[in-house]
Amino acid sequence: TAMPGASDYFLGGVVAYSNEVKTALLGVDPDSLNRYGAVSRSIAEQMAEGVRRATGATYGISPTGIAGPTGGTPGKPVGTVWMAVATPEGVHSRCMVFGSVRAQNIERSSSNCINLLRLQLLGFGEPPLSDNI
C-alpha cells in the first residue's frame, strides 16, 4: 500500500496472531486448531478463505508460522511457515522452512505469500508443496 492507488486493488487485511482472533474474525475451526495446530495447511487455508470472506475480496492470502527464535518443535522447527491463497476457483497452499532469524522469517513469509498470489494470478496453478530456503 506504499504506492499511490493501492486502494484500487487492496481492500484490507486482518492480523490474526492469536487463535482467538483466527476463530472469531476469520472463522477458523477451533477443532482444526486443536487437531493440527496453528501452523498447518488446514489453518493457513481456512485463514485465506476467512480473509477473503471478511473483506469481500476476490483473493485472500495468509501466512501462519513460527518466526522464532523460540517456539519450534522437531516436527515444526523455527522458520516453518504454511501459506495459502484463496481464489474464486479454490485454495492453494504451500509450506516453506526458512531459517532461525525472526526478521528474515517475517520478510520471507510476506514476500513468498505475495509470490504465491502472483503465481495464481499468472495462471501457474498449483505450486510445489514445500521448499527450503
C-alpha positions, -999 to +999 in steps of 0.1 A: +000+000+000+030+023-002+021+030-039-005+056-048-037+040-060-033+009-037-070+013-027-079+003-062-067-033-055-062-036-017-094-038+003-079-045+037-062-071+059-065-089+092-037-095+116-048-128+132-020-136+155-039-153+183-060-184+179-090-165+193-087-139+165-083-166+139-116-182+150-136-150+158-126-129+128-117-155+101-139-184+110-111-208+116-125-241+131-113-245+167-113-283+163-088-279+134-066-257+156-066-283+183-060-312+159-034-297+135-020-266+154-019-230+142+010-237+119-006-261+094-020-264+059-056-266+072-053-234+092-035-214+065-062-224+040-090-215+064-074-182+072-071-173+035-107-182+029-117-162+060-099-131+050-115-133+016-149-135+032-142-108+058-131-083+032-152-093+003-120-096-018-115-118-048-083-132-034-071-137+002-037-146+014-025-159+047+008-170+064+010-189+096+043-199+110+070-200+137+090-168+133+114-177+162+137-175+178+117-199+201+086-220+196+098-246+172+095-284+177+112-313+159+082-316+136+078-278+131+111-261+135+116-224+138+111-209+103+083-232+093+056-213+075+024-225+059+009-200+035-022-201+014-040-180-013-078-183-017-091-176-051-126-179-067-115-213-080-101-227-048-074-226-022-037-232-029-011-236-002+025-245+004+049-250+033+083-234+035+110-237+061+133-207+063+159-202+090+162-192+126+164-154+122+130-138+131+132-107+110+142-127+079+114-152+085+088-125+087+102-108+055+104-142+036+069-152+047+053-120+034+073-120+001+065-156-005+028-151+002+027-123-023+046-145-048+021-173-042-007-149-051+013-137-082+017-172-094-021-178-092-028-145-110-004-156-138-022-190-140+007-212-130-016-234-110-006-255-080+029-246-067+052-272-051+041-281-016+074-274+001+107-257-004+135-250+020+152-216+018 
